[in-house]
Every structure is written in structure tokens, then in C-alpha cells.
Amino acid sequence: MNEVEITQFTQFYYPELKDLLLKFLTLVTTVFTLSMVFAEKFVIGNQRFSSKHTPILLSWILFFFAIAAGGYALYQLFIAAEIAHGEVIYKYNMDLKDLVRSVYRYSDIGGLSFGFGLIGLAISAFVKLLTVKKVKME
């Protein structure tokens, strides 16, 4: 990378991506925690886990993957900033552009995992609503 690209990375891409990833991780961990705390009241009820609880379990797994991918993207961003700054503690065999691409890749994986996790959470809530309506109608 040339000097202009490094300056552009350090002045724009790094702060924006860092802020975006931190907010994303805060959002995902909050939704993940709240879904676990309120799962008993709103989704699972007083029943044991069964096949109809599969969507919420898959949601939690996807939320976990979203947190892991977002955290890894943040770590990759740190390494990219370290390389751009010129003070490399460890020898990395990656170019700055490759690291930034890796940040975007893992951010996308985390975002997709979070989105599918939200869909699974909505499906599990709908399953609970349909189950409650059937019980009340009978």
C-alpha cells in the first residue's frame, strides 16, 4: 500500500470500522442476553426443550457465531492498524488490503448470522403464539 492508502485507512476506515464493530457487538450481545433471559416467559414457557424449541436454540448458536465473527473482525482490524502504523509486534504474512478484506468478510458473516438469528427468534415466538392460541381455543 502506498502512503495515501495508509493515510486513508488510518483516518477513515479504521475509526469507522472500529466504531461499527463495537456497536454491532454491543447490539448482538444485548439481544443474545435478553433472548436468554426472557426465553422462559415468552418463548419456552414451563415446558422442557423439545423439537419446537429448535428455532430459539439455532438463534442462540447464530448469535454466538455473530459475536465470534464480530470479535475476530475487530481483532483483524487491530492487526491492520498495527501494520498501517508500522509497529508490528508479530510478523504477519498478510498485506493491509488483505486484512481489511478479512475485516469486511467476518463483519458480513457476523451480520448474516445475527440477521438469521433474529429470524429464528421471531419464528420461535410465532410458534409459541400459535401454541398458546391452540391451547386457549380447546
CNS distance restraints for C-alpha pairs under 8 A (distance, minus, plus):
assign (resid   1 and name CA) (resid   5 and name CA) 6.06 0.50 0.50
assign (resid   1 and name CA) (resid   6 and name CA) 6.57 0.50 0.50
assign (resid   1 and name CA) (resid  96 and name CA) 7.13 0.50 0.50
assign (resid   1 and name CA) (resid  97 and name CA) 7.58 0.50 0.50
assign (resid   2 and name CA) (resid   6 and name CA) 6.37 0.50 0.50
assign (resid   3 and name CA) (resid   7 and name CA) 6.13 0.50 0.50
assign (resid   4 and name CA) (resid   8 and name CA) 6.10 0.50 0.50
assign (resid   5 and name CA) (resid   9 and name CA) 6.07 0.50 0.50
assign (resid   6 and name CA) (resid  10 and name CA) 6.16 0.50 0.50
assign (resid   6 and name CA) (resid  84 and name CA) 5.93 0.50 0.50
assign (resid   7 and name CA) (resid  11 and name CA) 5.93 0.50 0.50
assign (resid   8 and name CA) (resid  12 and name CA) 5.67 0.50 0.50
assign (resid   8 and name CA) (resid  13 and name CA) 6.87 0.50 0.50
assign (resid   9 and name CA) (resid  13 and name CA) 4.72 0.50 0.50
assign (resid   9 and name CA) (resid  14 and name CA) 5.74 0.50 0.50
assign (resid   9 and name CA) (resid  84 and name CA) 7.85 0.50 0.50
assign (resid  10 and name CA) (resid  14 and name CA) 5.33 0.50 0.50
assign (resid  10 and name CA) (resid  15 and name CA) 7.26 0.50 0.50
assign (resid  10 and name CA) (resid  81 and name CA) 7.01 0.50 0.50
assign (resid  10 and name CA) (resid  84 and name CA) 7.25 0.50 0.50
assign (resid  11 and name CA) (resid  15 and name CA) 6.86 0.50 0.50
assign (resid  12 and name CA) (resid  16 and name CA) 6.12 0.50 0.50
assign (resid  13 and name CA) (resid  17 and name CA) 5.79 0.50 0.50
assign (resid  14 and name CA) (resid  18 and name CA) 5.90 0.50 0.50
assign (resid  14 and name CA) (resid  77 and name CA) 7.13 0.50 0.50
assign (resid  14 and name CA) (resid  81 and name CA) 7.00 0.50 0.50
assign (resid  15 and name CA) (resid  19 and name CA) 6.06 0.50 0.50
assign (resid  16 and name CA) (resid  20 and name CA) 6.08 0.50 0.50
assign (resid  17 and name CA) (resid  21 and name CA) 5.98 0.50 0.50
assign (resid  17 and name CA) (resid  77 and name CA) 7.86 0.50 0.50
assign (resid  18 and name CA) (resid  22 and name CA) 6.12 0.50 0.50
assign (resid  18 and name CA) (resid  74 and name CA) 6.74 0.50 0.50
assign (resid  18 and name CA) (resid  77 and name CA) 7.35 0.50 0.50
assign (resid  19 and name CA) (resid  23 and name CA) 6.19 0.50 0.50
assign (resid  20 and name CA) (resid  24 and name CA) 6.03 0.50 0.50
assign (resid  21 and name CA) (resid  25 and name CA) 6.04 0.50 0.50
assign (resid  21 and name CA) (resid  70 and name CA) 6.35 0.50 0.50
assign (resid  21 and name CA) (resid  71 and name CA) 7.95 0.50 0.50
assign (resid  21 and name CA) (resid  73 and name CA) 7.70 0.50 0.50
assign (resid  21 and name CA) (resid  74 and name CA) 6.46 0.50 0.50
assign (resid  21 and name CA) (resid 107 and name CA) 7.53 0.50 0.50
assign (resid  22 and name CA) (resid  26 and name CA) 6.17 0.50 0.50
assign (resid  22 and name CA) (resid  74 and name CA) 7.95 0.50 0.50
assign (resid  23 and name CA) (resid  27 and name CA) 6.14 0.50 0.50
assign (resid  24 and name CA) (resid  28 and name CA) 6.12 0.50 0.50
assign (resid  24 and name CA) (resid  70 and name CA) 7.43 0.50 0.50
assign (resid  25 and name CA) (resid  29 and name CA) 6.02 0.50 0.50
assign (resid  25 and name CA) (resid  67 and name CA) 6.13 0.50 0.50
assign (resid  25 and name CA) (resid  70 and name CA) 6.32 0.50 0.50
assign (resid  25 and name CA) (resid  71 and name CA) 7.40 0.50 0.50
assign (resid  26 and name CA) (resid  30 and name CA) 6.07 0.50 0.50
assign (resid  27 and name CA) (resid  31 and name CA) 6.18 0.50 0.50
assign (resid  28 and name CA) (resid  32 and name CA) 5.94 0.50 0.50
assign (resid  28 and name CA) (resid  63 and name CA) 6.63 0.50 0.50
assign (resid  28 and name CA) (resid  66 and name CA) 7.22 0.50 0.50
assign (resid  28 and name CA) (resid  67 and name CA) 6.61 0.50 0.50
assign (resid  28 and name CA) (resid 114 and name CA) 6.89 0.50 0.50
assign (resid  29 and name CA) (resid  33 and name CA) 5.94 0.50 0.50
assign (resid  29 and name CA) (resid  63 and name CA) 7.78 0.50 0.50
assign (resid  29 and name CA) (resid  67 and name CA) 7.02 0.50 0.50
assign (resid  30 and name CA) (resid  34 and name CA) 6.05 0.50 0.50
assign (resid  31 and name CA) (resid  35 and name CA) 5.93 0.50 0.50
assign (resid  32 and name CA) (resid  36 and name CA) 6.33 0.50 0.50
assign (resid  32 and name CA) (resid  60 and name CA) 6.69 0.50 0.50
assign (resid  32 and name CA) (resid  63 and name CA) 6.16 0.50 0.50
assign (resid  32 and name CA) (resid  64 and name CA) 7.93 0.50 0.50
assign (resid  33 and name CA) (resid  37 and name CA) 6.14 0.50 0.50
assign (resid  34 and name CA) (resid  38 and name CA) 6.00 0.50 0.50
assign (resid  35 and name CA) (resid  39 and name CA) 5.57 0.50 0.50
assign (resid  35 and name CA) (resid 121 and name CA) 7.97 0.50 0.50
assign (resid  36 and name CA) (resid  40 and name CA) 7.89 0.50 0.50
assign (resid  38 and name CA) (resid  42 and name CA) 6.10 0.50 0.50
assign (resid  38 and name CA) (resid  43 and name CA) 7.65 0.50 0.50
assign (resid  39 and name CA) (resid  43 and name CA) 4.95 0.50 0.50
assign (resid  39 and name CA) (resid  44 and name CA) 5.65 0.50 0.50
assign (resid  39 and name CA) (resid  45 and name CA) 7.53 0.50 0.50
assign (resid  40 and name CA) (resid  44 and name CA) 4.87 0.50 0.50
assign (resid  40 and name CA) (resid  45 and name CA) 4.89 0.50 0.50
assign (resid  40 and name CA) (resid  46 and name CA) 6.90 0.50 0.50
assign (resid  41 and name CA) (resid  45 and name CA) 5.32 0.50 0.50
assign (resid  42 and name CA) (resid 125 and name CA) 7.08 0.50 0.50
assign (resid  42 and name CA) (resid 128 and name CA) 7.52 0.50 0.50
assign (resid  43 and name CA) (resid 124 and name CA) 6.43 0.50 0.50
assign (resid  43 and name CA) (resid 125 and name CA) 5.46 0.50 0.50
assign (resid  43 and name CA) (resid 128 and name CA) 5.60 0.50 0.50
assign (resid  44 and name CA) (resid  48 and name CA) 7.93 0.50 0.50
assign (resid  44 and name CA) (resid  49 and name CA) 7.60 0.50 0.50
assign (resid  44 and name CA) (resid  53 and name CA) 6.97 0.50 0.50
assign (resid  44 and name CA) (resid 128 and name CA) 7.26 0.50 0.50
assign (resid  49 and name CA) (resid  53 and name CA) 5.96 0.50 0.50
assign (resid  50 and name CA) (resid  54 and name CA) 7.28 0.50 0.50
assign (resid  52 and name CA) (resid 124 and name CA) 7.63 0.50 0.50
assign (resid  52 and name CA) (resid 127 and name CA) 7.31 0.50 0.50
assign (resid  53 and name CA) (resid  57 and name CA) 6.51 0.50 0.50
assign (resid  53 and name CA) (resid 124 and name CA) 6.75 0.50 0.50
assign (resid  54 and name CA) (resid  58 and name CA) 6.07 0.50 0.50
assign (resid  54 and name CA) (resid 124 and name CA) 7.91 0.50 0.50
assign (resid  55 and name CA) (resid  59 and name CA) 6.04 0.50 0.50
assign (resid  55 and name CA) (resid 120 and name CA) 4.96 0.50 0.50
assign (resid  55 and name CA) (resid 121 and name CA) 6.54 0.50 0.50
assign (resid  55 and name CA) (resid 123 and name CA) 6.57 0.50 0.50
assign (resid  55 and name CA) (resid 124 and name CA) 5.38 0.50 0.50
assign (resid  56 and name CA) (resid  60 and name CA) 6.21 0.50 0.50
assign (resid  56 and name CA) (resid 120 and name CA) 6.00 0.50 0.50
assign (resid  56 and name CA) (resid 121 and name CA) 5.44 0.50 0.50
assign (resid  56 and name CA) (resid 124 and name CA) 5.68 0.50 0.50
assign (resid  57 and name CA) (resid  61 and name CA) 6.35 0.50 0.50
assign (resid  58 and name CA) (resid  62 and name CA) 6.10 0.50 0.50
assign (resid  58 and name CA) (resid 117 and name CA) 7.10 0.50 0.50
assign (resid  58 and name CA) (resid 120 and name CA) 6.85 0.50 0.50
assign (resid  59 and name CA) (resid  63 and name CA) 6.04 0.50 0.50
assign (resid  59 and name CA) (resid 116 and name CA) 7.22 0.50 0.50
assign (resid  59 and name CA) (resid 117 and name CA) 4.06 0.50 0.50
assign (resid  59 and name CA) (resid 118 and name CA) 6.74 0.50 0.50
assign (resid  59 and name CA) (resid 119 and name CA) 7.81 0.50 0.50
assign (resid  59 and name CA) (resid 120 and name CA) 5.18 0.50 0.50
assign (resid  59 and name CA) (resid 121 and name CA) 5.89 0.50 0.50
assign (resid  60 and name CA) (resid  64 and name CA) 6.14 0.50 0.50
assign (resid  60 and name CA) (resid 117 and name CA) 6.84 0.50 0.50
assign (resid  61 and name CA) (resid  65 and name CA) 6.28 0.50 0.50
assign (resid  61 and name CA) (resid 117 and name CA) 7.87 0.50 0.50
assign (resid  62 and name CA) (resid  66 and name CA) 6.10 0.50 0.50
assign (resid  62 and name CA) (resid 113 and name CA) 5.08 0.50 0.50
assign (resid  62 and name CA) (resid 114 and name CA) 6.32 0.50 0.50
assign (resid  62 and name CA) (resid 116 and name CA) 7.09 0.50 0.50
assign (resid  62 and name CA) (resid 117 and name CA) 5.23 0.50 0.50
assign (resid  63 and name CA) (resid  67 and name CA) 6.23 0.50 0.50
assign (resid  63 and name CA) (resid 113 and name CA) 6.42 0.50 0.50
assign (resid  63 and name CA) (resid 114 and name CA) 5.52 0.50 0.50
assign (resid  63 and name CA) (resid 117 and name CA) 5.87 0.50 0.50
assign (resid  64 and name CA) (resid  68 and name CA) 6.19 0.50 0.50
assign (resid  65 and name CA) (resid  69 and name CA) 5.96 0.50 0.50
assign (resid  65 and name CA) (resid 110 and name CA) 6.69 0.50 0.50
assign (resid  65 and name CA) (resid 113 and name CA) 6.48 0.50 0.50
assign (resid  66 and name CA) (resid  70 and name CA) 5.97 0.50 0.50
assign (resid  66 and name CA) (resid 109 and name CA) 7.03 0.50 0.50
assign (resid  66 and name CA) (resid 110 and name CA) 3.90 0.50 0.50
assign (resid  66 and name CA) (resid 111 and name CA) 6.54 0.50 0.50
assign (resid  66 and name CA) (resid 112 and name CA) 7.73 0.50 0.50
assign (resid  66 and name CA) (resid 113 and name CA) 5.21 0.50 0.50
assign (resid  66 and name CA) (resid 114 and name CA) 5.52 0.50 0.50
assign (resid  67 and name CA) (resid  71 and name CA) 5.98 0.50 0.50
assign (resid  67 and name CA) (resid 110 and name CA) 6.77 0.50 0.50
assign (resid  68 and name CA) (resid  72 and name CA) 6.08 0.50 0.50
assign (resid  68 and name CA) (resid 110 and name CA) 7.58 0.50 0.50
assign (resid  69 and name CA) (resid  73 and name CA) 6.05 0.50 0.50
assign (resid  69 and name CA) (resid 106 and name CA) 5.29 0.50 0.50
assign (resid  69 and name CA) (resid 107 and name CA) 6.52 0.50 0.50
assign (resid  69 and name CA) (resid 109 and name CA) 6.49 0.50 0.50
assign (resid  69 and name CA) (resid 110 and name CA) 4.98 0.50 0.50
assign (resid  70 and name CA) (resid  74 and name CA) 6.20 0.50 0.50
assign (resid  70 and name CA) (resid 106 and name CA) 6.48 0.50 0.50
assign (resid  70 and name CA) (resid 107 and name CA) 5.65 0.50 0.50
assign (resid  70 and name CA) (resid 110 and name CA) 5.55 0.50 0.50
assign (resid  71 and name CA) (resid  75 and name CA) 6.25 0.50 0.50
assign (resid  72 and name CA) (resid  76 and name CA) 6.14 0.50 0.50
assign (resid  72 and name CA) (resid 103 and name CA) 7.98 0.50 0.50
assign (resid  72 and name CA) (resid 106 and name CA) 7.07 0.50 0.50
assign (resid  73 and name CA) (resid  77 and name CA) 6.12 0.50 0.50
assign (resid  73 and name CA) (resid 102 and name CA) 7.08 0.50 0.50
assign (resid  73 and name CA) (resid 103 and name CA) 4.57 0.50 0.50
assign (resid  73 and name CA) (resid 104 and name CA) 7.38 0.50 0.50
assign (resid  73 and name CA) (resid 105 and name CA) 7.97 0.50 0.50
assign (resid  73 and name CA) (resid 106 and name CA) 5.34 0.50 0.50
assign (resid  73 and name CA) (resid 107 and name CA) 5.98 0.50 0.50
assign (resid  74 and name CA) (resid  78 and name CA) 6.31 0.50 0.50
assign (resid  74 and name CA) (resid 103 and name CA) 7.11 0.50 0.50
assign (resid  75 and name CA) (resid  79 and name CA) 6.42 0.50 0.50
assign (resid  76 and name CA) (resid  80 and name CA) 6.19 0.50 0.50
assign (resid  76 and name CA) (resid  99 and name CA) 6.26 0.50 0.50
assign (resid  76 and name CA) (resid 100 and name CA) 7.62 0.50 0.50
assign (resid  76 and name CA) (resid 102 and name CA) 7.03 0.50 0.50
assign (resid  76 and name CA) (resid 103 and name CA) 5.89 0.50 0.50
assign (resid  77 and name CA) (resid  81 and name CA) 6.15 0.50 0.50
assign (resid  77 and name CA) (resid  99 and name CA) 7.09 0.50 0.50
assign (resid  77 and name CA) (resid 100 and name CA) 6.78 0.50 0.50
assign (resid  77 and name CA) (resid 103 and name CA) 6.08 0.50 0.50
assign (resid  78 and name CA) (resid  82 and name CA) 6.10 0.50 0.50
assign (resid  79 and name CA) (resid  83 and name CA) 6.23 0.50 0.50
assign (resid  79 and name CA) (resid  99 and name CA) 7.67 0.50 0.50
assign (resid  80 and name CA) (resid  84 and name CA) 6.10 0.50 0.50
assign (resid  80 and name CA) (resid  96 and name CA) 5.62 0.50 0.50
assign (resid  80 and name CA) (resid  99 and name CA) 5.76 0.50 0.50
assign (resid  80 and name CA) (resid 100 and name CA) 6.76 0.50 0.50
assign (resid  81 and name CA) (resid  85 and name CA) 5.94 0.50 0.50
assign (resid  82 and name CA) (resid  86 and name CA) 6.26 0.50 0.50
assign (resid  82 and name CA) (resid  87 and name CA) 5.82 0.50 0.50
assign (resid  82 and name CA) (resid  88 and name CA) 5.72 0.50 0.50
assign (resid  83 and name CA) (resid  87 and name CA) 6.40 0.50 0.50
assign (resid  83 and name CA) (resid  88 and name CA) 5.71 0.50 0.50
assign (resid  83 and name CA) (resid  96 and name CA) 6.76 0.50 0.50
assign (resid  84 and name CA) (resid  96 and name CA) 6.98 0.50 0.50
assign (resid  94 and name CA) (resid  98 and name CA) 6.17 0.50 0.50
assign (resid  94 and name CA) (resid  99 and name CA) 6.58 0.50 0.50
assign (resid  95 and name CA) (resid  99 and name CA) 6.39 0.50 0.50
assign (resid  96 and name CA) (resid 100 and name CA) 6.27 0.50 0.50
assign (resid  97 and name CA) (resid 101 and name CA) 6.16 0.50 0.50
assign (resid  98 and name CA) (resid 102 and name CA) 6.14 0.50 0.50
assign (resid  99 and name CA) (resid 103 and name CA) 6.22 0.50 0.50
assign (resid 100 and name CA) (resid 104 and name CA) 6.37 0.50 0.50
assign (resid 101 and name CA) (resid 105 and name CA) 6.07 0.50 0.50
assign (resid 102 and name CA) (resid 106 and name CA) 6.13 0.50 0.50
assign (resid 103 and name CA) (resid 107 and name CA) 5.98 0.50 0.50
assign (resid 104 and name CA) (resid 108 and name CA) 6.04 0.50 0.50
assign (resid 105 and name CA) (resid 109 and name CA) 6.29 0.50 0.50
assign (resid 106 and name CA) (resid 110 and name CA) 6.04 0.50 0.50
assign (resid 107 and name CA) (resid 111 and name CA) 6.07 0.50 0.50
assign (resid 108 and name CA) (resid 112 and name CA) 6.09 0.50 0.50
assign (resid 109 and name CA) (resid 113 and name CA) 6.08 0.50 0.50
assign (resid 110 and name CA) (resid 114 and name CA) 6.08 0.50 0.50
assign (resid 111 and name CA) (resid 115 and name CA) 6.11 0.50 0.50
assign (resid 112 and name CA) (resid 116 and name CA) 6.10 0.50 0.50
assign (resid 113 and name CA) (resid 117 and name CA) 5.94 0.50 0.50
assign (resid 114 and name CA) (resid 118 and name CA) 6.21 0.50 0.50
assign (resid 115 and name CA) (resid 119 and name CA) 6.38 0.50 0.50
assign (resid 116 and name CA) (resid 120 and name CA) 6.17 0.50 0.50
assign (resid 117 and name CA) (resid 121 and name CA) 6.15 0.50 0.50
assign (resid 118 and name CA) (resid 122 and name CA) 6.19 0.50 0.50
assign (resid 119 and name CA) (resid 123 and name CA) 6.18 0.50 0.50
assign (resid 120 and name CA) (resid 124 and name CA) 6.15 0.50 0.50
assign (resid 121 and name CA) (resid 125 and name CA) 6.26 0.50 0.50
assign (resid 122 and name CA) (resid 126 and name CA) 6.21 0.50 0.50
assign (resid 123 and name CA) (resid 127 and name CA) 6.16 0.50 0.50
assign (resid 124 and name CA) (resid 128 and name CA) 6.27 0.50 0.50
assign (resid 125 and name CA) (resid 129 and name CA) 6.22 0.50 0.50
assign (resid 126 and name CA) (resid 130 and name CA) 6.10 0.50 0.50
assign (resid 127 and name CA) (resid 131 and name CA) 6.11 0.50 0.50
assign (resid 128 and name CA) (resid 132 and name CA) 6.16 0.50 0.50
assign (resid 129 and name CA) (resid 133 and name CA) 6.19 0.50 0.50
assign (resid 130 and name CA) (resid 134 and name CA) 6.21 0.50 0.50
assign (resid 131 and name CA) (resid 135 and name CA) 6.32 0.50 0.50
assign (resid 132 and name CA) (resid 136 and name CA) 6.23 0.50 0.50
assign (resid 133 and name CA) (resid 137 and name CA) 6.06 0.50 0.50
assign (resid 134 and name CA) (resid 138 and name CA) 6.29 0.50 0.50
